Amino acid sequence: MGGSEAQVEFVSEAPEPRLLAVDWIHGSPSAKHNTDPDIQVHAYDEHTFILRQNMAVNYEAPFLFLIFGNSRAVLIDTGATGSAQFLPLRQVVDDLVGRWLAQHPRDDYALLVLHTHGHGDHIAADAQFTDRPRTTVVRADRNGAWGYFGFADDPDRVARVDLGGRELECLATPGHHEAAITYYDPHTGFLLTGDTVYPGRLYVEDWHAFGRTVDRLIAFTDTRPVTHVLGCHIEMTNEPGVDYPVRTTYQPDEPPLQMTVSQLRSIREAMDEIGGRPGRHVFPGFIICNGDG
């Protein structure tokens, strides 16, 4: 990247807590009448985009994140549908990158594809990016992801991904999935928690690891300004403790995607109350499913 290219100055301390009052696409009572885009794009700011997959394409309707730095952008997760015909994720990402570069011209701009974890609804469209020029796709399995971040040797380290003037902090956060990773962006104050924390059913694969992860996230947020805790799904309704059934494709009464640091503490308190008992444990803003629950 040449020195003549204008550099964006990204906020690294005390990020502005912007309002995140978004009317997310939430499906349709009839697929025949669905007019929502395959992928909804919300610009949180001119360098940060939140994407949601249409429930008519896949009921999981995961959220993805596209974050721009001066030398490269990162796409976190690739959704639940592999086919570009049904989910044109690369087309959407290429358009956003093109628009960003039109405003911030530079040569040899790269794209990094990372993941919150390796479940199928977060990695399905990886293949759309494998032949994209100047693009690195990091595998989401334990060897690929943890090897890339150095967690295989030191799972307690805080890894960093430099996007060029914008550096993400990355933590190994297993419990829901053995290779789960949480990302913190100092520019926005986003804590991107994948399926570890979100307004829905928190499926716990490893109770001990999950508890350690929640404790670590609480300790981490004690020393960083967090504006929004953002997971990858919405599964709850606006009625406390009531979720939408699995495979629901129409969720007209969703709560916001964003959660708070205080809700991280609520999850810890809920775990203490559960005490490791298997099953489905219902709380106002989330449901903890331990084991087969």
C-alpha positions as CSV (number, residue, x, y, z in Angstrom):
1,M,0.0,0.0,0.0
2,G,1.6,3.3,-1.1
3,G,2.3,6.1,1.3
4,S,0.2,8.5,-0.8
5,E,-3.0,6.7,0.0
6,A,-5.1,8.5,2.5
7,Q,-5.3,6.7,5.8
8,V,-8.5,6.4,7.8
9,E,-8.1,7.3,11.4
10,F,-9.9,4.7,13.4
11,V,-11.0,5.3,17.0
12,S,-9.0,3.2,19.4
13,E,-10.3,4.5,22.8
14,A,-13.7,5.3,24.1
15,P,-15.7,4.4,21.0
16,E,-19.0,6.3,20.4
17,P,-21.9,4.1,21.5
18,R,-24.1,4.5,18.5
19,L,-27.8,3.6,18.5
20,L,-28.5,0.2,16.9
21,A,-32.2,0.4,16.4
22,V,-32.5,-1.8,13.3
23,D,-35.6,-3.3,11.8
24,W,-34.0,-6.6,10.9
25,I,-35.6,-8.8,8.2
26,H,-37.3,-11.5,10.1
27,G,-39.0,-13.7,7.6
28,S,-42.5,-13.8,6.1
29,P,-45.7,-15.7,7.0
30,S,-45.6,-17.0,3.4
31,A,-42.5,-17.7,1.4
32,K,-44.5,-16.8,-1.7
33,H,-44.9,-13.3,-0.4
34,N,-41.3,-12.8,0.8
35,T,-39.9,-9.6,-0.7
36,D,-36.9,-9.2,1.6
37,P,-33.4,-9.3,0.2
38,D,-31.4,-12.5,0.5
39,I,-28.9,-10.6,2.7
40,Q,-29.8,-7.4,4.6
41,V,-26.9,-4.9,4.9
42,H,-26.8,-2.4,7.8
43,A,-24.1,0.2,7.9
44,Y,-23.3,0.8,11.5
45,D,-20.7,3.3,10.3
46,E,-19.0,3.8,7.0
47,H,-16.3,1.2,7.9
48,T,-18.5,-1.4,9.7
49,F,-21.4,-3.5,8.3
50,I,-23.7,-6.0,9.9
51,L,-25.3,-8.5,7.5
52,R,-28.3,-10.8,8.1
53,Q,-29.3,-13.8,6.0
54,N,-32.9,-14.0,5.0
55,M,-35.0,-16.6,6.9
56,A,-36.6,-17.6,3.6
57,V,-33.2,-18.8,2.5
58,N,-32.4,-20.6,5.8
59,Y,-34.2,-20.5,9.1
60,E,-31.0,-20.0,11.0
61,A,-30.9,-16.4,9.7
62,P,-27.3,-15.8,11.0
63,F,-25.7,-12.4,11.3
64,L,-22.3,-11.8,9.7
65,F,-19.9,-8.9,10.1
66,L,-17.8,-7.0,7.5
67,I,-15.1,-4.7,9.1
68,F,-12.8,-2.4,7.1
69,G,-9.3,-1.3,7.9
70,N,-6.7,0.6,5.8
71,S,-5.0,-2.5,4.3
72,R,-7.7,-5.2,4.4
73,A,-11.2,-6.0,5.5
74,V,-12.4,-9.0,7.5
75,L,-15.6,-10.9,7.0
76,I,-16.6,-12.8,10.1
77,D,-18.7,-15.9,9.2
78,T,-20.1,-16.8,5.9
79,G,-23.7,-17.8,6.7
80,A,-25.8,-20.9,6.4
81,T,-26.2,-21.4,2.7
82,G,-23.3,-22.3,0.3
83,S,-24.9,-21.8,-3.1
84,A,-24.3,-18.3,-4.6
85,Q,-27.6,-18.8,-6.4
86,F,-29.5,-18.8,-3.2
87,L,-27.1,-16.7,-1.1
88,P,-25.0,-14.3,-3.2
89,L,-22.7,-13.5,-0.3
90,R,-19.6,-12.9,-2.3
91,Q,-21.5,-10.5,-4.7
92,V,-22.7,-8.5,-1.7
93,V,-19.3,-8.4,-0.1
94,D,-17.6,-7.5,-3.4
95,D,-20.1,-4.7,-3.8
96,L,-19.5,-3.3,-0.3
97,V,-15.7,-3.6,-0.8
98,G,-16.0,-1.8,-4.1
99,R,-18.0,1.0,-2.7
100,W,-15.6,1.4,0.2
101,L,-12.6,1.5,-2.1
102,A,-14.3,4.1,-4.3
103,Q,-14.4,6.3,-1.2
104,H,-10.9,5.3,0.1
105,P,-8.9,4.4,-3.0
106,R,-5.9,2.1,-2.5
107,D,-4.1,-0.7,-4.3
108,D,-3.8,-4.4,-3.3
109,Y,-6.6,-4.3,-0.8
110,A,-7.1,-7.7,0.8
111,L,-10.0,-9.7,2.4
112,L,-9.6,-12.0,5.4
113,V,-12.4,-14.5,6.1
114,L,-12.6,-15.6,9.8
115,H,-15.3,-17.3,11.8
116,T,-16.9,-17.3,15.3
117,H,-16.9,-21.1,15.2
118,G,-17.2,-24.1,12.9
119,H,-20.9,-25.0,12.8
120,G,-22.4,-25.3,9.4
121,D,-24.6,-22.2,9.6
122,H,-21.5,-20.0,10.0
123,I,-19.2,-21.5,7.3
124,A,-21.5,-22.6,4.5
125,A,-20.4,-20.0,1.9
126,D,-16.7,-20.2,2.5
127,A,-16.2,-21.8,-0.9
128,Q,-17.5,-18.6,-2.5
129,F,-14.3,-16.9,-1.4
130,T,-11.6,-19.5,-2.0
131,D,-10.9,-18.3,-5.5
132,R,-11.3,-14.6,-4.7
133,P,-8.1,-12.6,-5.4
134,R,-6.1,-11.3,-2.4
135,T,-8.3,-13.3,-0.1
136,T,-7.4,-15.6,2.8
137,V,-10.0,-18.0,4.2
138,V,-9.1,-19.4,7.6
139,R,-10.6,-22.7,8.4
140,A,-13.0,-22.7,11.3
141,D,-12.0,-26.1,12.8
142,R,-9.8,-26.4,15.9
143,N,-6.5,-26.9,13.9
144,G,-7.2,-24.2,11.4
145,A,-8.6,-21.4,13.6
146,W,-6.6,-22.0,16.7
147,G,-3.5,-22.6,14.8
148,Y,-3.9,-19.3,13.0
149,F,-4.4,-17.3,16.2
150,G,-1.8,-19.2,18.2
151,F,-4.4,-20.6,20.6
152,A,-3.2,-24.1,20.2
153,D,0.0,-23.2,22.1
154,D,-1.6,-20.6,24.4
155,P,-5.4,-20.6,24.7
156,D,-5.3,-17.8,27.2
157,R,-3.5,-15.3,24.9
158,V,-5.2,-12.3,23.3
159,A,-4.4,-12.6,19.7
160,R,-4.6,-9.5,17.4
161,V,-5.6,-9.1,13.8
162,D,-4.3,-5.9,12.2
163,L,-6.5,-4.6,9.4
164,G,-4.4,-1.5,8.9
165,G,-4.9,1.1,11.6
166,R,-7.7,-1.0,13.1
167,E,-6.8,-4.0,15.2
168,L,-9.2,-6.7,16.4
169,E,-8.5,-8.5,19.7
170,C,-9.4,-12.2,19.5
171,L,-10.1,-14.6,22.3
172,A,-10.4,-18.4,22.4
173,T,-13.9,-18.9,23.9
174,P,-14.8,-22.6,23.8
175,G,-17.9,-24.1,25.4
176,H,-20.5,-23.9,22.7
177,H,-17.9,-25.2,20.2
178,E,-14.4,-26.4,20.7
179,A,-12.9,-23.8,18.4
180,A,-15.1,-20.8,19.2
181,I,-13.6,-17.4,19.0
182,T,-14.8,-14.0,20.2
183,Y,-13.7,-10.7,18.5
184,Y,-13.4,-7.3,20.1
185,D,-13.3,-4.2,17.8
186,P,-11.9,-1.1,19.7
187,H,-13.2,1.2,17.0
188,T,-16.9,0.4,17.5
189,G,-16.7,-1.2,20.9
190,F,-18.3,-4.4,19.5
191,L,-17.8,-7.7,21.3
192,L,-18.7,-10.3,18.7
193,T,-19.6,-13.5,20.6
194,G,-20.9,-15.8,17.8
195,D,-23.2,-18.4,19.3
196,T,-21.7,-18.2,22.8
197,V,-23.9,-15.2,23.8
198,Y,-26.9,-14.0,21.9
199,P,-30.7,-13.6,22.6
200,G,-31.6,-17.2,22.1
201,R,-30.8,-20.7,23.0
202,L,-27.3,-21.0,24.3
203,Y,-26.3,-24.6,23.5
204,V,-23.5,-25.7,25.8
205,E,-21.3,-28.5,24.6
206,D,-18.8,-28.3,27.4
207,W,-20.1,-26.9,30.7
208,H,-16.8,-26.3,32.4
209,A,-15.3,-24.6,29.3
210,F,-18.5,-22.5,28.8
211,G,-18.3,-21.2,32.4
212,R,-14.6,-20.4,32.0
213,T,-15.4,-18.5,28.8
214,V,-18.2,-16.5,30.4
215,D,-15.9,-15.6,33.2
216,R,-13.2,-14.6,30.8
217,L,-15.5,-12.4,28.8
218,I,-16.7,-10.6,31.9
219,A,-13.1,-10.0,33.0
220,F,-12.2,-8.8,29.5
221,T,-15.0,-6.3,29.4
222,D,-14.0,-4.9,32.7
223,T,-10.9,-3.4,31.0
224,R,-12.5,-2.4,27.6
225,P,-15.3,-0.1,26.6
226,V,-18.0,-2.3,25.1
227,T,-20.9,-0.6,23.3
228,H,-22.7,-3.8,22.1
229,V,-22.4,-7.5,22.7
230,L,-23.4,-9.0,19.3
231,G,-24.0,-12.7,18.7
232,C,-25.1,-14.3,15.5
233,H,-28.8,-15.1,15.9
234,I,-32.0,-13.9,17.4
235,E,-34.2,-16.7,18.7
236,M,-36.1,-15.1,21.5
237,T,-39.5,-13.3,21.3
238,N,-40.3,-10.0,22.9
239,E,-42.0,-11.9,25.7
240,P,-39.4,-12.7,28.5
241,G,-38.4,-16.3,28.5
242,V,-40.3,-17.3,25.4
243,D,-38.3,-18.4,22.3
244,Y,-39.4,-19.1,18.7
245,P,-39.4,-22.9,18.0
246,V,-36.4,-24.3,16.1
247,R,-36.9,-24.0,12.3
248,T,-39.2,-21.0,12.6
249,T,-39.0,-18.9,9.4
250,Y,-41.2,-16.0,10.6
251,Q,-40.2,-14.0,13.7
252,P,-42.3,-10.8,13.7
253,D,-41.7,-10.0,17.4
254,E,-37.9,-10.2,17.9
255,P,-36.0,-8.4,20.6
256,P,-32.8,-6.5,19.5
257,L,-29.8,-8.4,18.5
258,Q,-27.5,-6.4,20.8
259,M,-27.0,-7.4,24.4
260,T,-25.0,-5.8,27.2
261,V,-22.2,-6.6,29.5
262,S,-24.7,-6.8,32.4
263,Q,-26.3,-9.6,30.5
264,L,-23.0,-11.5,30.5
265,R,-23.1,-11.3,34.2
266,S,-26.7,-12.5,34.1
267,I,-25.6,-15.6,32.2
268,R,-22.9,-16.2,34.8
269,E,-25.6,-16.0,37.6
270,A,-27.8,-18.3,35.6
271,M,-25.1,-20.8,35.4
272,D,-24.5,-20.7,39.1
273,E,-28.2,-21.3,39.6
274,I,-28.2,-24.2,37.2
275,G,-25.1,-25.8,38.8
276,G,-24.3,-27.9,35.8
277,R,-27.7,-29.7,35.7
278,P,-28.4,-30.9,32.1
279,G,-31.5,-29.8,30.3
280,R,-33.2,-26.6,29.1
281,H,-33.1,-23.7,31.6
282,V,-35.2,-20.7,30.8
283,F,-34.3,-17.1,31.7
284,P,-35.9,-13.8,30.6
285,G,-33.4,-12.9,27.8
286,F,-31.9,-16.3,26.9
287,I,-32.2,-20.1,27.4
288,I,-29.3,-22.2,28.5
289,C,-29.4,-25.7,26.9
290,N,-26.9,-27.9,28.7
291,G,-26.2,-31.1,27.0
292,D,-29.2,-32.6,25.2
293,G,-31.5,-29.8,26.5
